[in-house]
């Protein structure tokens, strides 16, 4: 790759006068750069480098580094998010940005790497062994994310990327997404001042997916005989929407060989929205397993031995669930690094701050028919066919009422979960608040030792880190006012249908 093939020996119309050259380009440069990092490192490391500016190929750096040996990605919503090194969980590793420890928006110190657009990073080094000069080390390993250094890049460059993606091909509603990035690198003042700027945006409406969760098999009495039937199920429909904006800026000043100053800025804002619509069917035909309305009547039964392959259950109350989960994550990092060389002695002063904030909420609502078990006017029926005695998901279910009709169901404490007239529970709310901040100062020096010594050089320094992380969840029941456990409120908007 990257070689030049002279084609003048091939027959052409004017072969004596014309020479043609074909240049084949590839990723050899990126592979050689990564190998060079591994060879020259004092520790055992894995490395990945961009072929060129803005050309790490994945939507996030988590996707890129998950292909390295000994590294695995943990996925959330189909996207790589956290990293496990050598089989240990994400909490056992830490993440650095240009050698500086990074904060997290999660509940622990495990970094969510999907917040870092791959287009804004020039390379990644994963340290698998301890290193005395490496700060913020993890027990399983340390992931150092690196942005470009414009003076080392050595030339002006502008890179524009656009990608369109389709997910869930073949599903009833496919997903769509767009990725855009812009990067600019330049040098000024006789190559003593370098600038690198980058912006990346990711916008995706995920595919709609369906899932079925069986509650198991129930046994009950039918005409004096113990028979088996479906115990109940959840039928869900999920969709996730994500938007991420990322930006980076690097200003590098190197007026001579003895002084090098670099200012780094990194910003990421990641919004996620997940909507779940579903139907919960507590069947349990002898009793609803603690669910109101309790005892029920089974009719229209088709038996195969002791299995009710088909039947109709009276006194049924279905539950419509509409859940919304959203997070708003913001990450900001700034670092200022200054290196001084006095002969063979090198001194470094590094000042940095990294901070992150998460806001959001999880809202669950329940809707159905209000009223106690003895209120026959508020109860329904559910029928099934094709039950084989074990596979609840293999049966086909029909209800007597249309639960997608807002005139039929209301927001209410369908099953009496509230626990009393003062708590008519129609849902649940959980609001996360996470703030994480690191202020750090590092002063270090490095000098070679005289020949004949057992050690080659000495590296020493002082580091001060002040980290404060606050995690709080405000949660509670969503209740219907009025002092009645079966009080109702009209369902706002539109109820989504569930596939049963």
N, C-alpha and C positions, 0 to 999 in steps of 0.2 A: 504494500500500500504506500502511496505517496511517491512512487517512483515514476520516471518518465520513460515512455515507450516510443522509440523512434520508428515511424512507419514508412520512411522513405524507400525501404526495400520492397514494399508491396507495390504491385503494378498499378500505375495511375496513368491518366491520359498524358500528363506532362511530368513523368517521373524524373527526368533529368533536371527540371527546373524547380520542382516543388518539394518541400519537406514539411510534413505534418507531425504534430506532437499531440499526444493524448496524455492528460494527467489524471491519474486515478487517485482519489482521496478516500480516506477511511478514518478509523478510530485508532490507528497505530500510535499516534502521538499521545493520546490519552492513556493507552495501555502502558506505553513506555514510561510516562510520567508517574503512574501509580506504582510500577515496578521499582522505579528509582527511589521513591519515597520509602518503600519497604526495605530496600537494600541499605539505604543510608541511615535508617532509624536505629537508635540505640536500644529500643524496645521492640517487642513483637507487635507488629501493627498490620492492619488491613487498610487499604487505601483505594479511593476512587477519584478520578479526575475528569473534569469536563473536556470534551474534545476541543471545544472553543467556548468563548464567552456565551453564556445563556444556553448551553447545549447539553446540560444534564437532561436526559430524555423524559423524566417522569413528572407526574403532577406534584409530587412532594419528594423531599429528600429521603423520606422513609422508604419509598418504593425503590430508590436507587441503591441504598446501602443494604437493603434486605437480601440482595443477591450475593453479598460477600460471604466467604466461608465462615461458619460459626455464628452467623447472625440471622435471626428470624424476625419477621414482622408480625405483630399482633394487629388484627384488623377489626375495625369498627365500622359497621355499615358498608362493608365491602372494600373499604379503603385502609391501606396500611397506616397505622397511627403510632404505635409504640414499638420499641425495639428490645428484643431479648438477645443477650450475648452469652454464648455457651450454655444455653438452656435455662439460665436464670432470669427471673422476671424483670420487667422494666425498672422497678424500684431499686434494683441492685446496680444499675448503671447511671451515669450522669452525662450531661451534654454541655459542651463548650461551644462558644462562637468566637473564633479567632483566639482561642486559648482562655476565654473568660467563661466562668460558670453561668449557666442560664437558669432563669426561673421557670416555673411551670404553672399552668392553669388548672391542673388536675388536683385530686385530693391528696396526692403524695408528691414525691420529688421526681417521679417518672415523667420525662419530657414527652410531649405529644408532637412528634416530628412532622406531622402533616401541616403544622403551622408555618413550616419553612419551605417556601417555593424552591424547587430544584433549580429553576432558571436564574435565581439570584446567587447561587453558590458556585464556587469554582472548584471545590474539592472537599473530600471528607477523609479524615484519618481516624481509625478506631484503634485505640491502645488496648491491648489484651493483657499486658503485664504492667506492674507498678513502675512508676518513674518518679524519682525524687523531685524533679523540677516541674512536674505536672500537677497543677492545682485542681481541686474539685474532683478527685479521682473516685470512680465507682468501684464496688467490689468485683463486679463481673467484667467491667471494662469502661472505657471513657470514649465518647464520641465527640470529636472536634470538627465542627463545621467551619469552613473557611471561605471567605469572600475574596475577590480578586484584589491584587495589588497592582495599581495602574502603571507604576514605573517599572515593575518587573515584567509586565505584559509587553511594554516596549513599543507599542504602535497605536495609532488611532483605529478604533473599531466601533461599528454600529451594528447591532443585531436586533432584528425584529422577527418574532415568531408568532404564528397563529395556528391553533389546532382545534378541530371540531370533533366531538366524540359522540358515540351512540352507545347506550348501555341497555341491558335487558332485551336484546334482540329476540323477537318472537313473542314477547309478552304482550298482553292486551294494550298496555300503555308503556311504550318504551321511554327511556331516559335520554335527555339531550344535555350537552355541555359544551362550553367554549373555554379555551385557554389563550391568553394573549400575554406577551412579554416584550419589553423594550429595554435594551442595554446600550450604554455608551461609555467608551473608555478613550481618554486622550491625555496627552502630555504637553506641558507648556514650559516657558522660561528655560529654554535649552535643556529640556527634559529633567528639570529639577522639581517640577510641580506636576503631580498626576491627579486625575479625577476619574472616578468611576461612578456611574449612576445606573440604577436599574429599577424597573417596575414590572410586576407580574399580577395578573388577575385570573382567577378561576371561578367560573359560574356554572353550576350544574343543577338541573332538575332531574332527580333520579327516577328510575323506572318504578312503576307501581308493582309491588310484589304481594303475594297472598300466602298466608300460612295457617295451618290448622293444628290446634292443640287438643288432643283427646284427654278427657278426665279419667279414662279407665272404664271398666265394666261394672255394672251394678247388678245385684241379685235381689229379687223380690218375689212376692207371692202373687200367683195368678191362678184363681180357681183351685186353691189348695195345693198348688205345685210351685216349687221354687224354680224360677226361670231366670235366664241371663239376658240383660239388655244393655244398651249404651248408657253410661253414667253421666254424660254431658260433654260439652266441648266449647272451645273458643275458636272463632273464625275471624282472622284479622286481615286488614289491608293496610300496607305501609308505604309511605313515600318520604324521601329525604331530599331537602333542598339545601345546597351549600354555596356560599360565596366567600371567596378569600381574596384580599388585596394585600400585596406585599411590596415593600420598597427597601432599597439599600442605597447607601452613598458612602464613598471612600475618598478621602482627601489625603494625599501623600506628598510630603515635602522632604527632599533630600538634596540640600545645596552642595554637599561635598561627601567624601567617603567616611567622615567621622560622625555625622549626625543624620538621623532618619526619624521623622515624625509622621505618624499615621493616625488619622481620625476616622473611626468607623461608626456608621449609624445603620440601624436595622429596625424595620417596622413591619408588623403583620396584624391584620384584622380578619378574623375568621368567624363567620356567622353560619350556624347550622340550625335547620328546622326539620323536625320529624313529626309527621302527622300519622296517627294510627287510628283507624276506624274499625270497629268490630262488633261482633254479636256473641254474647255469652249465653249458653243454653244449659241451665242446671236441670238435668232430666232425673236421674236417680229414682226410678219409678216407684220404689217402695217408700222411700222418703228422699227428700232432696238434699240429704247429707248436711243438715243444719240450715239449709236455705229455706226461707219462707217462700212458698206456702206449705211445706211439710208434706203430710200424707196426700197421695194422689191416686187416681183411678186409671187403670190400664184397660183399653178396649181394642177391638179389631185386631186381635193378635194372630199372627201366623207362627206356629211352632215347628221347629226342627229339633226333635229331642227336647232338651230343656232350654233351647235358645229361641228367644223371640226375634225371629228374623224380620218381622214387620209388626207394627203396632201403633197405637195412638194414645198419647198421654194427656189426660185432662188436668185441670188446675195448674197449668204451666204459666210461668212468668219469665219471659226473656229479658235480657239486659242489653241495651245499646251502649257501647263505649265509644267515646270520642276523646282521644288523648293527644295532647300537644306537648312536645318537648323541644325547647329551643335554648341555644347558648350563644352568647356574644363574647368572644375572646379577643383580647387586645394584648399585643406583646411589643415592647419597646426596649432596645438595647443601644447603648452608646459606649464607646471606648476610645481612649486616647493613649497611644503608645509612643514613647520616645526612647531612642537608642543612641548612646554616646560611645565612641571608640577612642580610647587613649592608648595608643600603641597596641599591645596585645590584649589590653583589658577592655571589656565591654560592659557597660552599665545600662540597665533598663529601668524605666519608670513607667508604670502602667496604671491608669486611673479608669474605672469603668462603673457603669450602672446598668442593671437589667431589671425590668419590672413588667408584671403581667397582671391582668384583671379579667375576671370572668363574671358575667351576669347572665341571668336566664331564668328559666322556670320549667317545671313539669306540671301540667294541668290535666287531671283526669276527671271526666264527667260521666255520670250514669243516667240513663233515660229508659223509660219503660212505662208500664201501666201502674198507677198508684193504687193503693188499697190493701187491706189485710187479706189473709188467706180465705176468710169466710165471705169475702165480697166477690160472689161469682161473676158479677158484671165486669170485673177488672181482670179476669183470668183468661187464659188462652189455651190452645191445644198445640201439641207438636207430634208429628207422625214421622216414622222412618221406615225405610225398606232396605233390603240388601245387607242386613247386619249378620255377620257370620259367627258371632259369639266372642270375637277378640278384636277385630279391626273396627274401631269406632269411626275412623276416617273413611272407611270404605263404604259406609252406608250413605243413603240419600235422605235429607231431612226437609220437611215442609212445616211451616207454621200456619195457624188459622188467620193471623192478622198480618198486615203489612207494616213491618217495623221501620220502613223508610218513610212512612207517612207521618208528618209532623202533627197531623190532627189526631193520630192514634196514641202517640207516646209523648211524655213530658219529662223534663228534668225532675227527678224524684228519688226518694230513698226506696228503690224498687224492692229490695229484699229485707228491709228493716235493719240494715247494717249500723245505723246510727246509734242504737242502743237505748233509745228512750225518746219521749216527746220533745225534749229540749235539744236533741241533736239529730235532726232529719238530714242524714248525710247523702248528698247527691254527687259526691266527687271528692277529690283530694288535690291539694296544692303543695308544691315543694319548690322553693326558690333558693338557688345557690348563690353565695357571695364568696369569691376567692380573690384575695389580693396577695401578691408575692413580690418582694423587692430585695435586691442585692446591691449593696454599695461595696466596692472593693478597691484597695490600693496595694500595688505590688512594687517593691524595689528590689532589684537583684543585680548581681554581678557575676562575671565569668572571666577566668584567666587561665592560660595554659601553665602547667607546672614544668619545672626543669627536667631535662632528659635524665633518665635513669631512675626516676621516681616510679613507684608502683602504679600510681594514677596518672592519667594523661592531663586532666585539667580539673579545676575546682569551680563549682557553680554554687553560689550561696545567695540568700536573699531573705526578705521579710515580706509577709503578706498579711493584710488585715481585711477581713470580710465581715460585713454586718448584714445579716439576713433576717427578714421578718415576714412571716407568712400567716395570714389570717384566713381561716376557712369557716364558713358559717352557713347553715341551712335553716331557713325559716319555712316551716311547714305546718299544715293543719288541714282540717276537714272543710269541705265546701258544704254549707248547710242551707236548707230552705227556711226562710223566715216564716213565722206563723205558729210555732209551737206544736206542730203536728208531724209525727214521723212519716206521714204519707202526704205531706204537702207537695205541691207541684209548682213548676215554673215552665213557661213555654220554651221549647227548644229554639235557640236563635240560629239563624242561618239555615244550612241544608245538611241533612244527615247523609253520610256516604253509605253506599250499599256494600254489604259483605257477601262474598261468594261462599255458599254453604253446599 
